[in-house]
Amino acid sequence: MALFFGNLALYFVVFLPLLDLLPNLWMTEILIVAADGITIKLISLCEMFQEMDFKGLKWRYTFLVGMLGNSISYYDLCVSCKKDGQGGEAEEG
């Protein structure tokens, strides 16, 4: 639940403003993956989300999880745009 609200906050507070500021979507995605990794790491440090045998997360795993989550979201967006006819293909004149 904490990750859901953390990602929701990142989307509205970080991603949308960066999307307007940065000229490239990939630059925005890289920054969001970094922010997701930091959020996952910080949430994992909270004792209320840890069990008795919890071992700390390594930074590389938090960034891999952030990258995987954002990749799935990006893919989902591309698939839904193609279904709606907004796939970005060049129209024939």
N, C-alpha and C positions, 0 to 999 in steps of 0.2 A: 504494500500500500504506500509505503514511504517513497519507493522508486517511482510509482505512478505519479504522485503529486510532485516529486522532484522533477520528473521529465515534463510534466505539464507546466510547471513554473519556468523551466529552462526554455520551453517553446515560446511562451508568451513574453518573458522578460529578456531573453537573450537572442533566440533565433529570429523572431520577427523583426526586432530592431536592426540586427546585423544584416538581415536580408536586404533591407533598404540602404544600409551604409556601404556594404561591400559589393564590388562590381561582379564578383564571381560566386556562383552557388557552391563550388567546391571549397573555396576558402571558408565560407560559412559552415559547411559541413565539417571541415577539419576542426574548427573552433568548437563546434557543438560536441563532437566526439571527445575532445579534451575536457570540456565542461561536464559531459556525462561521466567520464572516467573519474573525475574529481568528486562528483556527487556520489557515485557508487562507493568510492573509497571512504568518504566522510560518513555515509550512512552505515557502512560496515563497521566503523569504529564505535558506534553507539551500542552500549551493552544490551539494551532492550531488544536488539535484533540478533543477538548472539546466543548460541546454545552453549552447553557446558564444554564441549570439545571443540569449540570454534578456534580455527587458526586464521590469522590475519590474511587478508587478500593482498596479493602483490600488485603493484601498479600496472604491470603489463597485462594482467588479467582484467583489471577494471577497464583499461582502454580497449582491450579486445571485446569485452562485453558491450561497451559503448559503441564500438564500431559495428558489431554484429547487429545491435538494435537499430542503429541508424541506417544500416544497409537494408534491413528488412523494411523499414519505413519508406525508404527511397524507392525500393523495388515495388512496394505496394502502391505508392503514388503513381509510378510509371505505368503499372498495369491498369489502374483505375482510369488514368487519363486516356490510355489507348482504347478502353472500352467506351469511353464517352466521346471518342473521335477527336481528342485533343493531343494525339501522340506526337505531334511536332514534325510529322512527315511533310515534305514539300508537296504542295498541291499542284496538280496538273492544270495548265492553263488552257 
